[in-house]
Amino acid sequence: MAQEGYNTAARNRILDYLKDNMDRAVNVNDILKALHDHGNEVNITTIYRYLDKLTEKGQVMKYVAENGTRAVYQYVDREHHCDEHLHLQCMKCGAIIHLDCRFMDELASHVLEDHGFLIQCRNSIIYGLCEKCRGSEE
């Protein structure tokens, strides 16, 4: 069994893919296809296991897709403090937008004070259409 800090070439390629695509949520099949397209034969089980480890360590956010049938993942950019704000995800292109503005404080305060509910921002996402995709539909 590999040690906790042990990095294989496959793990490095998975992490590189996540970092290169941190502006959107990706699923396991996206990762698998990208790696295979670049000649990297990685087992899908390896991807799932490593994503689980990265999620546990807080390096990756795991979101359950809107229909609940699959998960999508996003590399956590420490500069964005993803635990402290909600995320918006475009249902068409998959783009992730960080809702890291003062509005979050107002929203969290309102929800707590008026509804007695403490928002957990980690893994929380609001679905809709980004400006670019909305413009292409008009």
OpenMM code with the backbone's topology and positions (N, CA, C; nanometers):
from openmm import Vec3, app, unit

residues = "MET ALA GLN GLU GLY TYR ASN THR ALA ALA ARG ASN ARG ILE LEU ASP TYR LEU LYS ASP ASN MET ASP ARG ALA VAL ASN VAL ASN ASP ILE LEU LYS ALA LEU HIS ASP HIS GLY ASN GLU VAL ASN ILE THR THR ILE TYR ARG TYR LEU ASP LYS LEU THR GLU LYS GLY GLN VAL MET LYS TYR VAL ALA GLU ASN GLY THR ARG ALA VAL TYR GLN TYR VAL ASP ARG GLU HIS HIS CYS ASP GLU HIS LEU HIS LEU GLN CYS MET LYS CYS GLY ALA ILE ILE HIS LEU ASP CYS ARG PHE MET ASP GLU LEU ALA SER HIS VAL LEU GLU ASP HIS GLY PHE LEU ILE GLN CYS ARG ASN SER ILE ILE TYR GLY LEU CYS GLU LYS CYS ARG GLY SER GLU GLU".split()
positions = [
    Vec3(0.0845, -0.1196, 0.0000),
    Vec3(0.0000, 0.0000, 0.0000),
    Vec3(0.0877, 0.1241, 0.0000),
    Vec3(0.0495, 0.2246, -0.0775),
    Vec3(0.1276, 0.3467, -0.0897),
    Vec3(0.1165, 0.4295, 0.0381),
    Vec3(0.2258, 0.4986, 0.0699),
    Vec3(0.2264, 0.5873, 0.1850),
    Vec3(0.1399, 0.7087, 0.1544),
    Vec3(0.0979, 0.7782, 0.2608),
    Vec3(0.0096, 0.8936, 0.2453),
    Vec3(0.0684, 0.9995, 0.1532),
    Vec3(0.1967, 1.0314, 0.1693),
    Vec3(0.2587, 1.1367, 0.0910),
    Vec3(0.3159, 1.0895, -0.0412),
    Vec3(0.2958, 0.9659, -0.0758),
    Vec3(0.3547, 0.9083, -0.1960),
    Vec3(0.2847, 0.9586, -0.3207),
    Vec3(0.3622, 1.0121, -0.4139),
    Vec3(0.3050, 1.0635, -0.5385),
    Vec3(0.3504, 0.9777, -0.6550),
    Vec3(0.2553, 0.9222, -0.7235),
    Vec3(0.2858, 0.8464, -0.8439),
    Vec3(0.2710, 0.9394, -0.9633),
    Vec3(0.3191, 0.8948, -1.0782),
    Vec3(0.3029, 0.9733, -1.2002),
    Vec3(0.1548, 0.9937, -1.2305),
    Vec3(0.0734, 0.8908, -1.2062),
    Vec3(-0.0708, 0.9017, -1.2315),
    Vec3(-0.1329, 1.0090, -1.1419),
    Vec3(-0.0962, 1.0102, -1.0155),
    Vec3(-0.1499, 1.1110, -0.9239),
    Vec3(-0.1094, 1.2510, -0.9687),
    Vec3(0.0142, 1.2655, -1.0105),
    Vec3(0.0612, 1.3963, -1.0564),
    Vec3(-0.0168, 1.4431, -1.1784),
    Vec3(-0.0450, 1.3522, -1.2697),
    Vec3(-0.1202, 1.3892, -1.3898),
    Vec3(-0.2642, 1.4271, -1.3556),
    Vec3(-0.3236, 1.3544, -1.2625),
    Vec3(-0.4604, 1.3867, -1.2188),
    Vec3(-0.4627, 1.5249, -1.1541),
    Vec3(-0.3682, 1.5506, -1.0640),
    Vec3(-0.3629, 1.6796, -0.9959),
    Vec3(-0.3353, 1.7926, -1.0944),
    Vec3(-0.2465, 1.7702, -1.1901),
    Vec3(-0.2188, 1.8713, -1.2925),
    Vec3(-0.3443, 1.9033, -1.3726),
    Vec3(-0.4215, 1.8001, -1.4081),
    Vec3(-0.5456, 1.8224, -1.4832),
    Vec3(-0.6428, 1.9070, -1.4015),
    Vec3(-0.6565, 1.8750, -1.2736),
    Vec3(-0.7479, 1.9510, -1.1877),
    Vec3(-0.7042, 2.0969, -1.1764),
    Vec3(-0.5748, 2.1189, -1.1600),
    Vec3(-0.5242, 2.2563, -1.1501),
    Vec3(-0.5448, 2.3323, -1.2804),
    Vec3(-0.5220, 2.2657, -1.3925),
    Vec3(-0.5391, 2.3293, -1.5231),
    Vec3(-0.6852, 2.3628, -1.5530),
    Vec3(-0.7767, 2.2966, -1.4837),
    Vec3(-0.9205, 2.3147, -1.5080),
    Vec3(-0.9938, 2.3634, -1.3836),
    Vec3(-0.9256, 2.4399, -1.2996),
    Vec3(-0.9873, 2.4791, -1.1729),
    Vec3(-1.0961, 2.5842, -1.1873),
    Vec3(-1.1157, 2.6333, -1.3079),
    Vec3(-1.2222, 2.7301, -1.3305),
    Vec3(-1.3548, 2.6628, -1.3636),
    Vec3(-1.3573, 2.5299, -1.3582),
    Vec3(-1.4813, 2.4574, -1.3865),
    Vec3(-1.4819, 2.3272, -1.3082),
    Vec3(-1.5989, 2.2723, -1.2932),
    Vec3(-1.6125, 2.1425, -1.2278),
    Vec3(-1.5966, 2.0333, -1.3332),
    Vec3(-1.5247, 1.9289, -1.2980),
    Vec3(-1.5013, 1.8186, -1.3908),
    Vec3(-1.5465, 1.6886, -1.3254),
    Vec3(-1.5811, 1.5916, -1.4096),
    Vec3(-1.6174, 1.4612, -1.3547),
    Vec3(-1.5059, 1.3615, -1.3841),
    Vec3(-1.5184, 1.2437, -1.3312),
    Vec3(-1.4152, 1.1415, -1.3452),
    Vec3(-1.3924, 1.1073, -1.4920),
    Vec3(-1.4996, 1.1022, -1.5702),
    Vec3(-1.4839, 1.0703, -1.7123),
    Vec3(-1.4087, 1.1793, -1.7879),
    Vec3(-1.4247, 1.3059, -1.7483),
    Vec3(-1.3473, 1.4144, -1.8087),
    Vec3(-1.1981, 1.3910, -1.7855),
    Vec3(-1.1640, 1.3573, -1.6623),
    Vec3(-1.0240, 1.3335, -1.6261),
    Vec3(-0.9701, 1.2132, -1.7021),
    Vec3(-1.0455, 1.1055, -1.7015),
    Vec3(-1.0031, 0.9819, -1.7689),
    Vec3(-0.9785, 1.0069, -1.9177),
    Vec3(-1.0725, 1.0742, -1.9829),
    Vec3(-1.0592, 1.1007, -2.1263),
    Vec3(-0.9372, 1.1881, -2.1550),
    Vec3(-0.9198, 1.2936, -2.0770),
    Vec3(-0.8065, 1.3843, -2.0994),
    Vec3(-0.6735, 1.3110, -2.0836),
    Vec3(-0.6644, 1.2280, -1.9816),
    Vec3(-0.5398, 1.1546, -1.9601),
    Vec3(-0.5164, 1.0535, -2.0716),
    Vec3(-0.6201, 0.9815, -2.1104),
    Vec3(-0.6072, 0.8839, -2.2198),
    Vec3(-0.5732, 0.9535, -2.3513),
    Vec3(-0.6317, 1.0712, -2.3760),
    Vec3(-0.6032, 1.1468, -2.4982),
    Vec3(-0.4563, 1.1878, -2.5066),
    Vec3(-0.3920, 1.1990, -2.3923),
    Vec3(-0.2499, 1.2356, -2.3881),
    Vec3(-0.1601, 1.1142, -2.3655),
    Vec3(-0.2142, 0.9949, -2.3896),
    Vec3(-0.1340, 0.8728, -2.3820),
    Vec3(-0.1070, 0.8221, -2.2422),
    Vec3(-0.1834, 0.8698, -2.1454),
    Vec3(-0.1648, 0.8272, -2.0063),
    Vec3(-0.2714, 0.7246, -1.9705),
    Vec3(-0.2325, 0.6023, -1.9597),
    Vec3(-0.3257, 0.4962, -1.9238),
    Vec3(-0.3419, 0.4925, -1.7726),
    Vec3(-0.4513, 0.5488, -1.7268),
    Vec3(-0.4817, 0.5532, -1.5841),
    Vec3(-0.6127, 0.4797, -1.5620),
    Vec3(-0.6158, 0.3969, -1.4611),
    Vec3(-0.7348, 0.3210, -1.4257),
    Vec3(-0.8367, 0.4145, -1.3606),
    Vec3(-0.9632, 0.3995, -1.3951),
    Vec3(-1.0677, 0.4852, -1.3388),
    Vec3(-1.0759, 0.4718, -1.1866),
    Vec3(-1.0462, 0.3533, -1.1346),
    Vec3(-1.0463, 0.3322, -0.9899),
    Vec3(-0.9389, 0.4167, -0.9232),
    Vec3(-0.8243, 0.4291, -0.9884),
    Vec3(-0.7165, 0.5132, -0.9366),
    Vec3(-0.7627, 0.6578, -0.9263),
    Vec3(-0.8352, 0.7033, -1.0267),
    Vec3(-0.8854, 0.8412, -1.0261),
    Vec3(-0.9827, 0.8616, -0.9100),
    Vec3(-1.0776, 0.7702, -0.8939),
    Vec3(-1.1740, 0.7821, -0.7836),
    Vec3(-1.1034, 0.7829, -0.6484),
    Vec3(-1.0098, 0.6920, -0.6285),
    Vec3(-0.9394, 0.6842, -0.4995),
    Vec3(-0.8626, 0.8116, -0.4706),
    Vec3(-0.7933, 0.8616, -0.5720),
    Vec3(-0.7144, 0.9821, -0.5500),
    Vec3(-0.8037, 1.1040, -0.5267),
    Vec3(-0.9144, 1.1135, -0.5986),
    Vec3(-1.0083, 1.2230, -0.5751),
    Vec3(-1.0633, 1.2182, -0.4330),
    Vec3(-1.0916, 1.0984, -0.3836),
    Vec3(-1.1375, 1.0842, -0.2451),
    Vec3(-1.0329, 1.1366, -0.1475),
    Vec3(-0.9048, 1.1020, -0.1718),
    Vec3(-0.7965, 1.1496, -0.0836),
    Vec3(-0.7832, 1.3006, -0.0904),
    Vec3(-0.7886, 1.3557, -0.2112),
    Vec3(-0.7771, 1.5006, -0.2267),
    Vec3(-0.8939, 1.5730, -0.1619),
    Vec3(-1.0128, 1.5131, -0.1695),
    Vec3(-1.1308, 1.5713, -0.1057),
    Vec3(-1.1140, 1.5708, 0.0459),
    Vec3(-1.0684, 1.4582, 0.1004),
    Vec3(-1.0465, 1.4477, 0.2453),
    Vec3(-0.9453, 1.5502, 0.2939),
    Vec3(-0.8426, 1.5763, 0.2135),
    Vec3(-0.7369, 1.6708, 0.2508),
    Vec3(-0.7762, 1.8158, 0.2250),
    Vec3(-0.8918, 1.8376, 0.1624),
    Vec3(-0.9384, 1.9719, 0.1360),
    Vec3(-0.8776, 2.0363, 0.0125),
    Vec3(-0.8098, 1.9591, -0.0703),
    Vec3(-0.7496, 2.0134, -0.1922),
    Vec3(-0.8488, 2.0167, -0.3078),
    Vec3(-0.9558, 1.9405, -0.2958),
    Vec3(-1.0560, 1.9308, -0.4006),
    Vec3(-1.1937, 1.9429, -0.3363),
    Vec3(-1.2807, 2.0163, -0.4027),
    Vec3(-1.4200, 2.0241, -0.3593),
    Vec3(-1.4983, 1.9227, -0.4410),
    Vec3(-1.5864, 1.8526, -0.3750),
    Vec3(-1.6711, 1.7544, -0.4416),
    Vec3(-1.8143, 1.8045, -0.4356),
    Vec3(-1.8774, 1.8131, -0.5520),
    Vec3(-2.0163, 1.8545, -0.5611),
    Vec3(-2.0958, 1.7392, -0.6198),
    Vec3(-2.2130, 1.7160, -0.5664),
    Vec3(-2.3014, 1.6171, -0.6263),
    Vec3(-2.3817, 1.6909, -0.7327),
    Vec3(-2.3800, 1.6388, -0.8534),
    Vec3(-2.4486, 1.7037, -0.9656),
    Vec3(-2.5956, 1.7209, -0.9337),
    Vec3(-2.6564, 1.8172, -1.0025),
    Vec3(-2.7933, 1.8577, -0.9702),
    Vec3(-2.8940, 1.7437, -0.9707),
    Vec3(-2.8707, 1.6397, -1.0482),
    Vec3(-2.9652, 1.5280, -1.0488),
    Vec3(-2.9260, 1.4179, -0.9508),
    Vec3(-2.8139, 1.4364, -0.8810),
    Vec3(-2.7725, 1.3442, -0.7771),
    Vec3(-2.7130, 1.2131, -0.8259),
    Vec3(-2.6912, 1.1991, -0.9559),
    Vec3(-2.6433, 1.0713, -1.0079),
    Vec3(-2.4922, 1.0631, -1.0212),
    Vec3(-2.4219, 1.1772, -1.0176),
    Vec3(-2.2770, 1.1724, -1.0273),
    Vec3(-2.2166, 1.2918, -0.9567),
    Vec3(-2.0883, 1.2805, -0.9298),
    Vec3(-2.0173, 1.3880, -0.8618),
    Vec3(-1.9270, 1.4604, -0.9602),
    Vec3(-1.9058, 1.5877, -0.9320),
    Vec3(-1.8085, 1.6658, -1.0051),
    Vec3(-1.7109, 1.7240, -0.9038),
    Vec3(-1.5931, 1.7561, -0.9528),
    Vec3(-1.4840, 1.7977, -0.8645),
    Vec3(-1.4215, 1.9261, -0.9142),
    Vec3(-1.3669, 2.0026, -0.8187),
    Vec3(-1.2966, 2.1249, -0.8527),
    Vec3(-1.1762, 2.1388, -0.7609),
    Vec3(-1.0632, 2.1710, -0.8205),
    Vec3(-0.9432, 2.1979, -0.7416),
    Vec3(-0.9672, 2.3231, -0.6585),
    Vec3(-0.9256, 2.3211, -0.5327),
    Vec3(-0.9466, 2.4332, -0.4424),
    Vec3(-0.8276, 2.5281, -0.4517),
    Vec3(-0.8543, 2.6450, -0.4980),
    Vec3(-0.7550, 2.7509, -0.5020),
    Vec3(-0.7581, 2.8174, -0.3651),
    Vec3(-0.6536, 2.8007, -0.2878),
    Vec3(-0.6505, 2.8525, -0.1506),
    Vec3(-0.6751, 3.0032, -0.1434),
    Vec3(-0.6408, 3.0772, -0.2489),
    Vec3(-0.6625, 3.2215, -0.2494),
    Vec3(-0.8101, 3.2571, -0.2446),
    Vec3(-0.8965, 3.1696, -0.2926),
    Vec3(-1.0392, 3.2004, -0.2999),
    Vec3(-1.1158, 3.1670, -0.1722),
    Vec3(-1.0541, 3.0985, -0.0758),
    Vec3(-1.1214, 3.0638, 0.0497),
    Vec3(-1.2575, 2.9993, 0.0225),
    Vec3(-1.2559, 2.8903, -0.0514),
    Vec3(-1.3790, 2.8261, -0.0982),
    Vec3(-1.4720, 2.7798, 0.0142),
    Vec3(-1.4196, 2.7658, 0.1350),
    Vec3(-1.5053, 2.7261, 0.2465),
    Vec3(-1.5931, 2.8410, 0.2941),
    Vec3(-1.5618, 2.9623, 0.2493),
    Vec3(-1.6271, 3.0809, 0.3029),
    Vec3(-1.7323, 3.1409, 0.2102),
    Vec3(-1.7521, 3.0824, 0.0941),
    Vec3(-1.8509, 3.1384, 0.0028),
    Vec3(-1.9155, 3.0300, -0.0826),
    Vec3(-2.0276, 3.0654, -0.1400),
    Vec3(-2.0976, 2.9755, -0.2308),
    Vec3(-2.0331, 2.9822, -0.3691),
    Vec3(-2.0702, 2.8880, -0.4527),
    Vec3(-2.0205, 2.8847, -0.5897),
    Vec3(-2.1379, 2.8796, -0.6854),
    Vec3(-2.1192, 2.9392, -0.8007),
    Vec3(-2.2180, 2.9346, -0.9067),
    Vec3(-2.1604, 2.8444, -1.0155),
    Vec3(-2.2416, 2.7539, -1.0686),
    Vec3(-2.1939, 2.6673, -1.1759),
    Vec3(-2.2870, 2.6780, -1.2950),
    Vec3(-2.2273, 2.7021, -1.4107),
    Vec3(-2.3038, 2.7081, -1.5343),
    Vec3(-2.3425, 2.5659, -1.5749),
    Vec3(-2.4699, 2.5462, -1.5967),
    Vec3(-2.5197, 2.4133, -1.6341),
    Vec3(-2.4854, 2.3783, -1.7775),
    Vec3(-2.4466, 2.4774, -1.8571),
    Vec3(-2.4141, 2.4512, -1.9971),
    Vec3(-2.2653, 2.4233, -2.0172),
    Vec3(-2.1782, 2.5123, -1.9689),
    Vec3(-2.0340, 2.4957, -1.9943),
    Vec3(-1.9567, 2.4432, -1.8743),
    Vec3(-2.0202, 2.4385, -1.7555),
    Vec3(-1.9543, 2.3855, -1.6365),
    Vec3(-1.8671, 2.4854, -1.5627),
    Vec3(-1.8617, 2.6096, -1.6082),
    Vec3(-1.7782, 2.7111, -1.5435),
    Vec3(-1.8192, 2.7282, -1.3976),
    Vec3(-1.7197, 2.7506, -1.3123),
    Vec3(-1.7424, 2.7769, -1.1706),
    Vec3(-1.7104, 2.9229, -1.1439),
    Vec3(-1.8019, 2.9915, -1.0777),
    Vec3(-1.7819, 3.1308, -1.0395),
    Vec3(-1.7853, 3.1371, -0.8878),
    Vec3(-1.6831, 3.1972, -0.8288),
    Vec3(-1.6751, 3.2119, -0.6837),
    Vec3(-1.7585, 3.3325, -0.6419),
    Vec3(-1.8522, 3.3113, -0.5541),
    Vec3(-1.9372, 3.4187, -0.5033),
    Vec3(-1.8714, 3.4734, -0.3763),
    Vec3(-1.7508, 3.5293, -0.3952),
    Vec3(-1.6716, 3.5744, -0.2813),
    Vec3(-1.6754, 3.7265, -0.2668),
    Vec3(-1.7954, 3.7769, -0.2517),
    Vec3(-1.8147, 3.9207, -0.2368),
    Vec3(-1.8833, 3.9483, -0.1025),
    Vec3(-1.8969, 4.0749, -0.0691),
    Vec3(-1.9612, 4.1120, 0.0589),
    Vec3(-2.1027, 4.0572, 0.0698),
    Vec3(-2.1639, 4.0329, -0.0426),
    Vec3(-2.2993, 3.9788, -0.0427),
    Vec3(-2.3074, 3.8501, 0.0398),
    Vec3(-2.2008, 3.7705, 0.0385),
    Vec3(-2.2027, 3.6444, 0.1142),
    Vec3(-2.2252, 3.6690, 0.2626),
    Vec3(-2.1603, 3.7710, 0.3174),
    Vec3(-2.1788, 3.8029, 0.4593),
    Vec3(-2.3234, 3.8428, 0.4868),
    Vec3(-2.3785, 3.9243, 0.3979),
    Vec3(-2.5174, 3.9670, 0.4133),
    Vec3(-2.6125, 3.8483, 0.4029),
    Vec3(-2.5890, 3.7636, 0.3049),
    Vec3(-2.6735, 3.6460, 0.2853),
    Vec3(-2.6659, 3.5527, 0.4057),
    Vec3(-2.5442, 3.5233, 0.4505),
    Vec3(-2.5271, 3.4329, 0.5649),
    Vec3(-2.5937, 3.4892, 0.6900),
    Vec3(-2.5774, 3.6191, 0.7123),
    Vec3(-2.6400, 3.6829, 0.8286),
    Vec3(-2.7920, 3.6765, 0.8199),
    Vec3(-2.8467, 3.7086, 0.7042),
    Vec3(-2.9912, 3.7048, 0.6848),
    Vec3(-3.0465, 3.5640, 0.7091),
    Vec3(-2.9833, 3.4663, 0.6482),
    Vec3(-3.0324, 3.3292, 0.6604),
    Vec3(-3.0248, 3.2819, 0.8055),
    Vec3(-2.9171, 3.3172, 0.8756),
    Vec3(-2.9034, 3.2772, 1.0160),
    Vec3(-3.0040, 3.3496, 1.1047),
    Vec3(-3.0131, 3.4810, 1.0887),
    Vec3(-3.1012, 3.5599, 1.1756),
    Vec3(-3.2495, 3.5378, 1.1481),
    Vec3(-3.2871, 3.5342, 1.0215),
    Vec3(-3.4291, 3.5256, 0.9874),
    Vec3(-3.4819, 3.3831, 0.9728),
    Vec3(-3.3914, 3.2892, 0.9500),
    Vec3(-3.4352, 3.1518, 0.9252),
    Vec3(-3.3717, 3.0500, 1.0193),
    Vec3(-3.2796, 3.0967, 1.1055),
    Vec3(-3.2156, 3.0072, 1.2016),
    Vec3(-3.1318, 2.8988, 1.1361),
    Vec3(-3.0798, 2.9278, 1.0186),
    Vec3(-3.0074, 2.8268, 0.9411),
    Vec3(-2.8664, 2.8768, 0.9136),
    Vec3(-2.7674, 2.7964, 0.9517),
    Vec3(-2.6274, 2.8303, 0.9285),
    Vec3(-2.5832, 2.7681, 0.7965),
    Vec3(-2.5459, 2.8507, 0.7023),
    Vec3(-2.5052, 2.8027, 0.5700),
    Vec3(-2.3670, 2.7382, 0.5769),
    Vec3(-2.3561, 2.6222, 0.5202),
    Vec3(-2.2271, 2.5547, 0.5042),
    Vec3(-2.1850, 2.5776, 0.3598),
    Vec3(-2.0864, 2.6614, 0.3394),
    Vec3(-2.0473, 2.6977, 0.2028),
    Vec3(-1.9692, 2.5870, 0.1320),
    Vec3(-1.8928, 2.5101, 0.2071),
    Vec3(-1.8133, 2.4055, 0.1448),
    Vec3(-1.9067, 2.3096, 0.0702),
    Vec3(-1.8741, 2.2839, -0.0540),
    Vec3(-1.9508, 2.1933, -0.1399),
    Vec3(-2.0896, 2.2466, -0.1750),
    Vec3(-2.1134, 2.3758, -0.1530),
    Vec3(-2.2435, 2.4345, -0.1852),
    Vec3(-2.2336, 2.5064, -0.3186),
    Vec3(-2.3325, 2.4818, -0.4012),
    Vec3(-2.3287, 2.5366, -0.5362),
    Vec3(-2.4697, 2.5753, -0.5801),
    Vec3(-2.4784, 2.6834, -0.6550),
    Vec3(-2.6041, 2.7287, -0.7126),
    Vec3(-2.5904, 2.7139, -0.8637),
    Vec3(-2.6871, 2.6495, -0.9253),
    Vec3(-2.6812, 2.6218, -1.0687),
    Vec3(-2.7570, 2.7264, -1.1483),
    Vec3(-2.7073, 2.7545, -1.2663),
    Vec3(-2.7719, 2.8497, -1.3564),
    Vec3(-2.6927, 2.8578, -1.4851),
    Vec3(-2.7014, 2.9702, -1.5525),
    Vec3(-2.6281, 2.9912, -1.6774),
    Vec3(-2.5358, 3.1116, -1.6626),
    Vec3(-2.4109, 3.0954, -1.7053),
    Vec3(-2.3158, 3.2057, -1.6994),
    Vec3(-2.3507, 3.3096, -1.8060),
    Vec3(-2.2880, 3.4246, -1.7967),
    Vec3(-2.3164, 3.5339, -1.8891),
    Vec3(-2.2904, 3.4931, -2.0342),
    Vec3(-2.1816, 3.4235, -2.0560),
    Vec3(-2.1456, 3.3821, -2.1929),
    Vec3(-2.2502, 3.2858, -2.2524),
    Vec3(-2.2877, 3.1846, -2.1761),
    Vec3(-2.3851, 3.0862, -2.2256),
    Vec3(-2.5244, 3.1467, -2.2368),
    Vec3(-2.5587, 3.2349, -2.1453),
    Vec3(-2.6878, 3.3018, -2.1524),
    Vec3(-2.6961, 3.3860, -2.2779),
    Vec3(-2.5849, 3.4511, -2.3137),
    Vec3(-2.5805, 3.5331, -2.4341),
    Vec3(-2.5924, 3.4509, -2.5609),
    Vec3(-2.5392, 3.3295, -2.5586),
    Vec3(-2.5447, 3.2447, -2.6781),
    Vec3(-2.6841, 3.1860, -2.7001),
    Vec3(-2.7686, 3.1866, -2.5969),
    Vec3(-2.9040, 3.1347, -2.6103),
    Vec3(-3.0035, 3.2401, -2.6526),
    Vec3(-2.9648, 3.3674, -2.6418),
    Vec3(-3.0585, 3.4758, -2.6734),
    Vec3(-3.0617, 3.5044, -2.8212),
] * unit.nanometer
topology = app.Topology()
chain = topology.addChain("A")
for resn in residues:
    res = topology.addResidue(resn, chain)
    for name in ("N", "CA", "C"):
        topology.addAtom(name, app.Element.getBySymbol(name[0]), res)
